[in-house]
Amino acid sequence: MSTPETSRFVRLRVELVLEVDDEDALTKAALRRITDEGDMPAEERVHAESVVTEDTAEALAYLVDPVGLVGGVPGVDLLQASWSSEQIDYDPDSPEWDLDEEDGEESYDAADEDEAGRAG
């Protein structure tokens, strides 16, 4: 039996910068998700509701589902996931936010897509 030359494990790093233009809708969606979790203990539910009501970034983190990102991808099993969110100061013109410069990683820029869509 031969051993594979490459690992079967892959770390997928994703960094997203999102603009929240309706904090109320985001908070309500997070509260609905909490309500829909019928098996959540009452004490945990109260804490979760408090956190998502007070912090938009926490509401967003509560709605993010890593299993949903890769759950339908054939041939892979999600073994471990962690994620967090935080409110940030964002300047799209700052070199600090040029994701193309990091490790040759592929990036998605909605503004670039909008430009391409208008040019076509």
C-alpha positions, 0 to 999 in steps of 0.5 A, a space after each residue: 500500500 502506498 502513502 499519498 504524497 499530498 495531505 488529504 486535509 485542506 485549510 480554506 481561509 475566507 475573509 469577507 468584508 460586508 457592509 451592513 445597510 440594515 442593522 434591524 433586518 440583520 438583528 431580526 434574522 438572528 433573533 429568528 434563528 435563535 427562536 427556531 433552535 427549539 433545543 436551546 436551553 432557556 439561559 443560553 437563549 436569553 444570552 444569545 438574544 442579548 448578544 445579537 441585539 447589542 452587537 451587529 457583528 455578533 448577529 452576523 456571526 450567529 447567522 454564518 453557517 460554515 456547514 452551509 458553505 461546504 455541506 453540499 460539496 461532494 467528496 469533502 467532510 467538514 472536520 472543524 470550523 471557527 469563525 468570528 466577526 468584528 466591526 471594522 473601519 474599512 477604506 477600500 482605497 487603502 493598500 491595507 485592504 488590497 487582498 490581491 497582494 496576500 500570498 497570490 490568493 484569489 479575491 472577489 471585489 464586488 466593485 470590480 464585478 460591477 465595473 465588468 458588468 457595466 463594461 459588457 
